[in-house]
Amino acid sequence: MDTTTIIGVILGTILMVFGVIFDQATMSVNPTKLFNFIDVPSLIITVGGTIAAVIASYPASSLKQIPKHLKIMLNSKSYDPMVYVDKLVEFAQIARKNGLLSLEEKVAAETDPFFKQSVMLIVDATDPDKVQAMLNTDLDYLADRHSETVGMYEKASATAPAFGMIGTLIGLVNMLKSMDVEGEGGASNLGPSMSVALITTLYGCILANLIFSPIAKKLSIRNDEEYLCKQIIIEGVLSIQAGENPKFMKEKLISYLSQRERENAVGGGGKKESKGKKKK
């Protein structure tokens, strides 16, 4: 489970609360100051308005996926490129020894539908250009779907401060309408009324920068991980179909990885070899 988002939200909340209740003049903590930042109408305007704007912008089919999005965000790295590299190299060795048809039974146990589809296309002797075109089209649609998902939370991140400002304007209008400077206590109510009007802006900024923006960023990272693995799958199955040497193919697929991941892959292989020598 990837807890970094949860840790970040909790840590950010703790630091904000501490900043609110800490009294620098007396160097002490005053928890009662926290009540100055609680305003139910402001919450309703900011949170409710943001949710309403997202609902109005996206179809029900997209909104139903929100629990799934949160699950994806909290899952640890689901797509490990080296797992796919190792699988493809193994499949390449089997295909070289027993032919492409021998992969049909092997791929039946795979749970990744894209990986299974990709291998089955070459098993069925589909033209390499058609295989590449079909898989790239699938990849393009994947990017579009994920872009729409990330866009939903980016929309919420952009809308929350706007509704915070709307709440502020509503508060200011109500304040000015009810203010009687000449009346008893009229001017003295200006400060408290202004503070309530500004709380909605604070709520909007918190929602945007501590909730929605991190979710959008984490989903974007998950998209990049999945996209990279599927690029590796496409390149790998085309190399298997072309009958390339498994060792050469592995080097080619590893080139998709970052420098650190390449070093880890090579280091892992070196350790395995050294263990093998010791056994001999």
Residue frames as qw, qx, qy, qz and C-alpha x, y, z in Angstrom:
[[0.000, 0.887, 0.462, 0.000, 0.00, 0.00, 0.00],
 [0.399, 0.356, -0.011, 0.845, 1.30, 3.45, -0.96],
 [0.339, -0.743, -0.511, 0.269, 0.71, 5.61, 2.11],
 [0.390, -0.026, 0.018, 0.920, 2.62, 8.72, 0.97],
 [0.148, -0.502, -0.370, -0.768, -0.56, 10.58, -0.03],
 [0.598, -0.666, -0.435, -0.097, -2.24, 9.81, 3.30],
 [0.638, -0.357, -0.215, 0.648, 0.92, 10.76, 5.21],
 [0.250, 0.202, 0.159, 0.933, 1.19, 14.02, 3.26],
 [0.324, -0.616, -0.401, -0.595, -2.45, 14.98, 3.91],
 [0.677, -0.620, -0.374, 0.135, -2.21, 14.13, 7.63],
 [0.585, -0.200, -0.103, 0.779, 1.13, 15.94, 8.01],
 [0.093, 0.370, 0.243, 0.892, -0.18, 19.01, 6.17],
 [0.469, -0.677, -0.419, -0.382, -3.30, 19.07, 8.35],
 [0.701, -0.507, -0.310, 0.394, -1.25, 18.75, 11.56],
 [0.452, -0.017, 0.011, 0.892, 1.07, 21.58, 10.55],
 [0.113, -0.513, -0.320, -0.788, -1.85, 23.86, 9.64],
 [0.602, -0.674, -0.405, -0.136, -3.64, 23.12, 12.93],
 [0.669, -0.354, -0.213, 0.617, -0.43, 23.78, 14.85],
 [0.270, 0.215, 0.134, 0.929, 0.01, 27.08, 13.01],
 [0.322, -0.627, -0.388, -0.594, -3.53, 28.06, 13.97],
 [0.685, -0.661, -0.300, -0.058, -3.42, 27.17, 17.67],
 [0.694, -0.131, -0.204, 0.678, 0.18, 28.25, 18.40],
 [0.103, -0.984, -0.138, -0.044, 0.42, 31.64, 20.10],
 [0.676, 0.385, -0.207, 0.594, 3.81, 33.13, 19.32],
 [0.134, -0.759, 0.179, -0.611, 3.43, 35.96, 21.86],
 [0.672, -0.550, 0.352, -0.348, 3.12, 33.58, 24.81],
 [0.264, 0.432, -0.859, -0.075, 4.92, 30.65, 23.11],
 [0.389, 0.029, 0.835, -0.388, 2.04, 28.39, 24.06],
 [0.100, -0.202, -0.846, -0.483, -0.75, 26.43, 22.42],
 [0.361, 0.196, 0.384, -0.827, -4.30, 27.77, 22.50],
 [0.175, 0.207, 0.927, 0.259, -6.71, 25.12, 21.08],
 [0.234, 0.680, 0.550, -0.425, -9.69, 27.48, 21.34],
 [0.103, 0.582, -0.310, -0.744, -8.32, 29.48, 18.39],
 [0.152, 0.031, 0.907, 0.393, -9.23, 26.51, 16.18],
 [0.219, 0.621, 0.722, -0.211, -12.93, 27.43, 16.53],
 [0.116, 0.692, -0.072, -0.709, -12.20, 30.68, 14.69],
 [0.126, 0.368, -0.714, -0.581, -11.65, 28.60, 11.53],
 [0.121, 0.270, 0.954, 0.039, -14.81, 26.50, 11.71],
 [0.374, 0.324, 0.083, -0.865, -17.77, 27.83, 9.75],
 [0.529, 0.248, 0.810, -0.045, -20.49, 25.46, 8.50],
 [0.525, 0.774, 0.223, -0.274, -21.97, 27.72, 5.77],
 [0.121, 0.781, -0.530, -0.309, -18.48, 28.26, 4.34],
 [0.359, -0.207, 0.904, 0.105, -17.91, 24.50, 4.24],
 [0.575, 0.493, 0.632, -0.168, -21.22, 23.96, 2.47],
 [0.405, 0.855, -0.067, -0.316, -20.45, 26.62, -0.16],
 [0.043, 0.699, -0.674, -0.233, -16.87, 25.46, -0.85],
 [0.307, -0.137, 0.941, 0.043, -17.16, 21.67, -0.60],
 [0.530, 0.495, 0.641, -0.252, -20.71, 21.47, -1.92],
 [0.408, 0.813, -0.098, -0.404, -20.02, 23.87, -4.77],
 [0.002, -0.563, 0.777, 0.280, -16.88, 21.96, -5.83],
 [0.385, 0.081, 0.919, -0.031, -18.71, 18.62, -5.79],
 [0.510, 0.660, 0.425, -0.351, -21.62, 20.11, -7.72],
 [0.289, 0.778, -0.364, -0.423, -19.29, 21.53, -10.39],
 [0.115, -0.347, 0.909, 0.201, -17.56, 18.16, -10.86],
 [0.455, 0.327, 0.808, -0.184, -20.92, 16.36, -11.08],
 [0.462, 0.768, 0.177, -0.406, -22.08, 18.87, -13.69],
 [0.173, 0.742, -0.534, -0.367, -18.88, 18.41, -15.73],
 [0.066, 0.304, -0.939, -0.143, -18.65, 14.60, -15.90],
 [0.704, -0.125, -0.475, -0.513, -21.07, 11.76, -16.73],
 [0.788, -0.450, 0.236, -0.349, -22.27, 9.32, -14.08],
 [0.967, 0.155, -0.148, 0.141, -20.09, 6.55, -15.57],
 [0.462, 0.530, -0.396, 0.590, -16.97, 8.58, -14.72],
 [0.353, -0.600, 0.330, -0.637, -18.17, 9.58, -11.27],
 [0.945, -0.245, -0.017, -0.217, -18.86, 5.93, -10.35],
 [0.835, 0.281, -0.316, 0.350, -15.15, 5.21, -10.84],
 [0.101, -0.820, 0.322, -0.462, -14.05, 7.52, -8.00],
 [0.796, -0.493, 0.327, -0.124, -13.69, 4.67, -5.41],
 [0.928, 0.215, 0.115, 0.283, -11.60, 2.77, -7.98],
 [0.376, 0.781, -0.186, 0.462, -9.42, 5.85, -8.54],
 [0.408, -0.762, 0.368, -0.344, -8.74, 6.14, -4.81],
 [0.940, -0.204, 0.271, 0.031, -7.88, 2.44, -4.63],
 [0.778, 0.491, -0.007, 0.392, -5.42, 2.82, -7.54],
 [0.071, 0.853, -0.254, 0.450, -3.89, 5.85, -5.87],
 [0.585, -0.642, 0.409, -0.281, -3.35, 4.02, -2.57],
 [0.991, 0.056, 0.077, 0.096, -2.06, 0.80, -4.12],
 [0.450, -0.606, 0.471, 0.456, 1.67, 0.33, -4.18],
 [0.206, 0.539, -0.558, -0.596, 3.40, 0.18, -7.55],
 [0.834, 0.209, 0.422, -0.287, 1.14, -2.19, -9.50],
 [0.793, 0.605, -0.017, 0.071, 3.13, -2.04, -12.72],
 [0.519, -0.650, 0.449, 0.326, 6.75, -3.08, -12.29],
 [0.568, 0.691, -0.330, -0.302, 8.55, -2.83, -15.65],
 [0.018, 0.508, -0.861, -0.010, 11.18, -5.42, -14.70],
 [0.607, 0.091, 0.732, -0.296, 8.46, -8.02, -14.06],
 [0.720, 0.614, 0.160, -0.281, 7.28, -7.58, -17.64],
 [0.287, 0.736, -0.596, -0.148, 10.83, -7.56, -19.01],
 [0.276, -0.322, 0.899, -0.111, 11.56, -10.87, -17.28],
 [0.687, 0.318, 0.576, -0.309, 8.28, -12.39, -18.51],
 [0.615, 0.730, -0.104, -0.279, 8.93, -11.31, -22.09],
 [0.110, 0.637, -0.760, -0.071, 12.47, -12.67, -22.02],
 [0.473, -0.080, 0.854, -0.202, 11.12, -15.98, -20.69],
 [0.702, 0.526, 0.367, -0.309, 8.50, -16.07, -23.45],
 [0.418, 0.771, -0.411, -0.248, 11.16, -15.25, -26.04],
 [0.134, -0.448, 0.884, -0.003, 13.26, -18.21, -24.91],
 [0.591, 0.196, 0.742, -0.249, 10.23, -20.54, -25.06],
 [0.629, 0.694, 0.101, -0.334, 9.25, -19.26, -28.52],
 [0.234, 0.717, -0.624, -0.204, 12.79, -19.73, -29.83],
 [0.225, -0.275, 0.932, -0.068, 12.91, -23.27, -28.57],
 [0.329, 0.278, 0.895, -0.116, 9.36, -24.50, -29.25],
 [0.071, 0.394, 0.601, 0.692, 7.80, -21.94, -31.60],
 [0.212, -0.215, 0.092, -0.949, 5.20, -19.21, -31.09],
 [0.669, -0.306, -0.483, -0.474, 2.32, -21.67, -30.68],
 [0.606, -0.165, -0.677, 0.384, 3.89, -22.93, -27.46],
 [0.057, 0.116, -0.329, 0.936, 3.15, -19.55, -25.86],
 [0.492, -0.371, -0.400, -0.679, -0.62, -20.09, -26.02],
 [0.733, -0.412, -0.539, 0.056, -0.69, -22.38, -23.02],
 [0.505, -0.084, -0.366, 0.778, 1.83, -20.27, -21.12],
 [0.046, -0.209, -0.009, -0.977, -0.06, -16.99, -21.56],
 [0.498, -0.485, -0.605, -0.388, -3.37, -18.51, -20.40],
 [0.584, -0.471, -0.526, 0.400, -2.26, -18.13, -16.78],
 [0.258, 0.098, -0.080, 0.958, -1.55, -14.40, -17.15],
 [0.036, -0.680, -0.636, 0.362, -3.92, -11.96, -15.45],
 [0.003, -0.542, 0.108, 0.833, -2.96, -8.81, -17.36],
 [0.653, 0.574, 0.475, -0.138, -5.46, -8.60, -20.27],
 [0.340, 0.876, -0.245, -0.238, -3.21, -6.34, -22.36],
 [0.196, -0.548, 0.801, 0.141, -0.25, -8.70, -21.99],
 [0.585, 0.151, 0.794, -0.059, -2.43, -11.71, -22.84],
 [0.581, 0.744, 0.245, -0.221, -3.94, -9.98, -25.87],
 [0.153, 0.834, -0.465, -0.255, -0.51, -8.90, -27.13],
 [0.303, -0.351, 0.878, 0.120, 0.96, -12.40, -26.94],
 [0.608, 0.356, 0.696, -0.137, -2.12, -14.01, -28.49],
 [0.476, 0.810, -0.035, -0.341, -1.88, -11.68, -31.49],
 [0.152, 0.661, -0.703, -0.215, 1.58, -13.00, -32.36],
 [0.449, -0.068, 0.886, -0.092, 0.54, -16.58, -31.57],
 [0.615, 0.564, 0.499, -0.235, -2.25, -16.19, -34.13],
 [0.558, 0.061, 0.481, 0.673, 0.37, -15.13, -36.69],
 [0.196, 0.923, 0.305, -0.132, -1.10, -11.66, -37.14],
 [0.575, 0.608, 0.002, 0.547, 0.92, -9.37, -39.41],
 [0.532, -0.250, -0.326, 0.740, 3.53, -7.44, -37.33],
 [0.029, 0.208, 0.107, 0.972, 2.38, -4.06, -38.67],
 [0.513, -0.502, -0.448, -0.532, -1.21, -4.87, -37.72],
 [0.678, -0.414, -0.510, 0.329, -0.12, -6.05, -34.27],
 [0.367, -0.094, -0.189, 0.906, 1.75, -2.81, -33.67],
 [0.181, -0.322, -0.269, -0.889, -1.13, -0.68, -34.98],
 [0.606, -0.514, -0.538, -0.280, -3.73, -2.47, -32.83],
 [0.647, -0.405, -0.438, 0.476, -1.68, -2.30, -29.65],
 [0.255, 0.022, -0.056, 0.965, -0.70, 1.34, -30.17],
 [0.333, -0.452, -0.380, -0.736, -4.36, 2.21, -30.70],
 [0.675, -0.523, -0.519, 0.034, -5.19, 0.46, -27.44],
 [0.545, -0.222, -0.282, 0.758, -2.42, 2.44, -25.77],
 [0.022, 0.260, 0.151, 0.953, -3.76, 5.73, -27.14],
 [0.524, -0.546, -0.442, -0.482, -7.24, 4.99, -25.80],
 [0.687, -0.408, -0.464, 0.383, -5.69, 4.11, -22.44],
 [0.344, -0.026, -0.132, 0.929, -3.94, 7.50, -22.33],
 [0.232, -0.399, -0.301, -0.835, -7.20, 9.28, -23.21],
 [0.646, -0.541, -0.512, -0.166, -9.14, 7.46, -20.47],
 [0.635, -0.350, -0.359, 0.587, -6.51, 8.20, -17.86],
 [0.190, 0.173, 0.044, 0.965, -6.26, 11.81, -19.00],
 [0.411, -0.537, -0.384, -0.629, -10.00, 12.20, -18.41],
 [0.713, -0.504, -0.463, 0.154, -9.65, 10.69, -14.94],
 [0.506, -0.171, -0.202, 0.821, -6.77, 12.98, -13.97],
 [0.002, 0.352, 0.241, 0.905, -8.68, 15.90, -15.47],
 [0.498, -0.642, -0.522, -0.259, -11.59, 15.26, -13.10],
 [0.629, -0.576, -0.292, 0.434, -9.42, 15.93, -10.05],
 [0.364, 0.013, 0.108, 0.925, -7.62, 18.81, -11.76],
 [0.189, -0.570, -0.440, -0.667, -11.08, 20.28, -12.41],
 [0.594, -0.695, -0.403, 0.033, -11.91, 19.94, -8.70],
 [0.610, -0.303, -0.117, 0.723, -8.54, 21.47, -7.80],
 [0.173, 0.215, 0.232, 0.933, -9.25, 24.49, -10.01],
 [0.336, -0.601, -0.495, -0.530, -12.88, 24.83, -8.90],
 [0.583, -0.532, -0.520, 0.326, -12.38, 24.67, -5.12],
 [0.318, -0.254, -0.139, 0.903, -10.55, 28.06, -4.83],
 [0.111, -0.282, -0.417, -0.857, -13.15, 29.60, -7.16],
 [0.511, -0.598, -0.557, -0.267, -15.99, 28.54, -4.88],
 [0.533, -0.410, -0.384, 0.633, -13.93, 29.74, -1.94],
 [0.131, -0.010, 0.094, 0.987, -13.87, 33.16, -3.57],
 [0.339, -0.451, -0.551, -0.615, -17.62, 32.92, -4.28],
 [0.569, -0.569, -0.567, 0.176, -18.21, 32.20, -0.59],
 [0.394, -0.255, -0.188, 0.863, -16.04, 35.17, 0.32],
 [0.071, -0.204, -0.312, -0.925, -18.05, 37.45, -1.94],
 [0.481, -0.547, -0.609, -0.315, -21.31, 36.13, -0.46],
 [0.561, -0.490, -0.458, 0.484, -19.97, 36.80, 3.03],
 [0.257, -0.101, -0.003, 0.961, -18.83, 40.31, 2.12],
 [0.231, -0.383, -0.462, -0.766, -22.18, 41.17, 0.56],
 [0.564, -0.590, -0.574, -0.063, -24.06, 39.94, 3.62],
 [0.520, -0.349, -0.319, 0.712, -21.63, 41.81, 5.87],
 [0.112, 0.045, 0.130, 0.984, -22.03, 45.11, 4.04],
 [0.342, -0.471, -0.559, -0.590, -25.81, 44.76, 3.81],
 [0.617, -0.612, -0.494, 0.029, -26.20, 44.22, 7.54],
 [0.530, -0.104, -0.276, 0.795, -23.50, 46.65, 8.68],
 [0.122, -0.917, -0.284, -0.253, -24.67, 49.79, 10.43],
 [0.529, 0.269, -0.321, 0.738, -21.66, 51.96, 11.20],
 [0.178, -0.484, 0.150, -0.844, -23.71, 54.53, 13.13],
 [0.789, -0.423, -0.260, -0.362, -25.62, 51.91, 15.10],
 [0.585, -0.649, 0.447, -0.192, -24.55, 50.26, 18.30],
 [0.671, -0.304, 0.657, 0.159, -21.54, 47.98, 17.73],
 [0.744, 0.644, 0.084, -0.157, -21.75, 48.40, 13.94],
 [0.362, 0.786, -0.499, 0.051, -18.07, 49.09, 13.29],
 [0.396, -0.513, 0.736, -0.196, -16.95, 46.58, 15.90],
 [0.850, 0.148, 0.477, -0.168, -18.58, 43.75, 13.94],
 [0.542, 0.747, -0.305, -0.236, -16.49, 44.48, 10.84],
 [0.002, -0.585, 0.811, -0.010, -13.48, 42.40, 11.89],
 [0.508, -0.026, 0.834, -0.213, -15.35, 39.21, 12.86],
 [0.710, 0.553, 0.292, -0.324, -17.62, 39.40, 9.82],
 [0.412, 0.757, -0.464, -0.205, -14.65, 39.88, 7.48],
 [0.193, -0.433, 0.879, -0.048, -12.85, 36.88, 9.02],
 [0.653, 0.222, 0.679, -0.252, -15.89, 34.64, 8.41],
 [0.631, 0.715, -0.003, -0.301, -16.08, 35.86, 4.80],
 [0.240, 0.721, -0.639, -0.116, -12.42, 34.94, 4.22],
 [0.581, -0.269, 0.755, -0.144, -12.68, 31.43, 5.66],
 [0.841, 0.425, 0.288, -0.170, -14.26, 30.11, 2.44],
 [0.478, 0.784, -0.397, -0.008, -11.15, 31.13, 0.49],
 [0.242, -0.555, 0.776, -0.176, -9.03, 29.25, 3.02],
 [0.766, 0.063, 0.599, -0.226, -11.20, 26.13, 2.65],
 [0.756, 0.638, 0.006, -0.142, -10.94, 26.33, -1.14],
 [0.252, 0.764, -0.590, 0.063, -7.14, 26.57, -1.06],
 [0.457, -0.366, 0.781, -0.217, -6.88, 23.64, 1.36],
 [0.831, 0.284, 0.428, -0.216, -9.14, 21.44, -0.78],
 [0.648, 0.736, -0.179, -0.079, -7.24, 22.30, -3.95],
 [0.276, 0.734, -0.596, 0.175, -3.67, 21.97, -2.69],
 [0.296, -0.394, 0.804, -0.332, -3.94, 19.30, 0.00],
 [0.693, 0.159, 0.638, -0.296, -6.64, 17.00, -1.41],
 [0.755, 0.590, 0.227, -0.177, -7.46, 17.24, -5.11],
 [0.347, 0.823, -0.442, -0.089, -4.08, 18.26, -6.54],
 [0.270, -0.474, 0.837, -0.050, -2.16, 15.41, -4.81],
 [0.733, 0.215, 0.617, -0.187, -4.78, 12.89, -6.00],
 [0.647, 0.744, -0.015, -0.166, -4.44, 14.14, -9.59],
 [0.127, 0.766, -0.629, -0.031, -0.64, 13.97, -9.39],
 [0.478, -0.276, 0.826, -0.115, -0.61, 10.45, -7.93],
 [0.766, 0.416, 0.458, -0.173, -3.02, 9.18, -10.60],
 [0.486, 0.823, -0.261, -0.139, -0.83, 10.78, -13.26],
 [0.130, -0.602, 0.788, -0.017, 2.18, 8.90, -11.87],
 [0.653, 0.048, 0.738, -0.160, 0.21, 5.63, -11.92],
 [0.704, 0.665, 0.134, -0.208, -0.72, 6.34, -15.54],
 [0.256, 0.796, -0.542, -0.090, 2.95, 6.84, -16.47],
 [0.389, -0.366, 0.841, -0.086, 3.87, 3.54, -14.80],
 [0.721, 0.306, 0.597, -0.169, 1.18, 1.61, -16.66],
 [0.565, 0.794, -0.078, -0.209, 1.92, 3.35, -19.96],
 [0.020, 0.706, -0.702, -0.086, 5.64, 2.48, -19.70],
 [0.517, -0.139, 0.840, -0.087, 4.92, -1.19, -18.98],
 [0.710, 0.520, 0.439, -0.179, 2.58, -1.43, -21.96],
 [0.381, 0.831, -0.359, -0.191, 5.16, 0.17, -24.22],
 [0.204, -0.504, 0.839, 0.013, 7.60, -2.50, -23.04],
 [0.667, 0.178, 0.701, -0.178, 5.00, -5.21, -23.76],
 [0.646, 0.723, 0.079, -0.231, 4.46, -3.94, -27.32],
 [0.225, 0.773, -0.585, -0.098, 8.17, -3.77, -28.03],
 [0.398, -0.348, 0.842, -0.108, 8.71, -7.18, -26.43],
 [0.736, 0.297, 0.581, -0.177, 6.02, -9.10, -28.33],
 [0.589, 0.780, -0.123, -0.172, 7.14, -7.58, -31.63],
 [0.020, 0.684, -0.729, -0.014, 10.71, -8.67, -30.85],
 [0.582, -0.089, 0.794, -0.152, 9.48, -12.19, -30.01],
 [0.740, 0.555, 0.315, -0.213, 7.56, -12.32, -33.27],
 [0.432, 0.823, -0.356, -0.095, 10.66, -11.18, -35.15],
 [0.967, 0.001, -0.173, 0.186, 12.69, -13.99, -33.53],
 [0.146, 0.819, -0.397, 0.388, 15.23, -11.71, -31.87],
 [0.565, 0.106, -0.696, 0.430, 17.82, -13.05, -29.47],
 [0.525, -0.726, -0.444, -0.025, 16.38, -12.98, -25.91],
 [0.576, -0.406, -0.146, 0.694, 19.54, -11.39, -24.49],
 [0.200, 0.163, 0.269, 0.928, 19.48, -8.63, -27.09],
 [0.291, -0.628, -0.532, -0.488, 15.77, -8.16, -26.51],
 [0.563, -0.650, -0.408, 0.306, 16.29, -7.77, -22.77],
 [0.422, -0.218, 0.019, 0.880, 18.92, -5.07, -23.35],
 [0.009, -0.353, -0.437, -0.827, 16.51, -3.28, -25.68],
 [0.433, -0.680, -0.534, -0.255, 13.64, -3.42, -23.20],
 [0.573, -0.520, -0.309, 0.553, 15.80, -2.29, -20.30],
 [0.308, 0.137, 0.151, 0.929, 16.63, 0.85, -22.32],
 [0.253, -0.668, -0.451, -0.535, 13.08, 2.04, -21.54],
 [0.622, -0.648, -0.385, 0.212, 13.93, 2.24, -17.84],
 [0.113, -0.968, 0.187, -0.122, 15.60, 5.00, -15.88],
 [0.412, 0.606, -0.628, 0.261, 19.33, 4.81, -15.22],
 [0.356, -0.409, 0.683, -0.490, 18.83, 3.66, -11.63],
 [0.879, 0.081, 0.289, -0.372, 16.39, 0.93, -12.66],
 [0.771, 0.522, -0.364, -0.002, 18.84, -0.24, -15.34],
 [0.135, 0.569, -0.719, 0.376, 21.63, -0.47, -12.77],
 [0.612, -0.221, 0.575, -0.496, 19.37, -2.41, -10.41],
 [0.919, 0.286, 0.019, -0.272, 18.41, -4.79, -13.22],
 [0.626, 0.561, -0.513, 0.170, 22.02, -5.39, -14.18],
 [0.129, -0.509, 0.696, -0.490, 23.08, -5.64, -10.51],
 [0.803, -0.096, 0.370, -0.456, 20.33, -8.16, -9.83],
 [0.902, 0.378, -0.188, -0.089, 21.50, -10.27, -12.73],
 [0.355, 0.616, -0.626, 0.320, 25.09, -10.07, -11.52],
 [0.442, -0.407, 0.624, -0.499, 24.13, -11.29, -8.05],
 [0.926, 0.091, 0.174, -0.323, 22.25, -14.24, -9.45],
 [0.762, 0.514, -0.384, 0.091, 25.25, -15.25, -11.55],
 [0.080, 0.586, -0.681, 0.433, 27.65, -15.00, -8.63],
 [0.693, -0.231, 0.497, -0.469, 25.34, -17.20, -6.53],
 [0.936, 0.300, -0.052, -0.179, 25.27, -19.71, -9.36],
 [0.516, 0.599, -0.563, 0.240, 29.06, -19.81, -9.43],
 [0.284, -0.488, 0.667, -0.486, 29.22, -20.45, -5.71],
 [0.879, -0.015, 0.287, -0.381, 26.86, -23.37, -6.06],
 [0.840, 0.456, -0.293, 0.024, 29.12, -24.88, -8.72]]
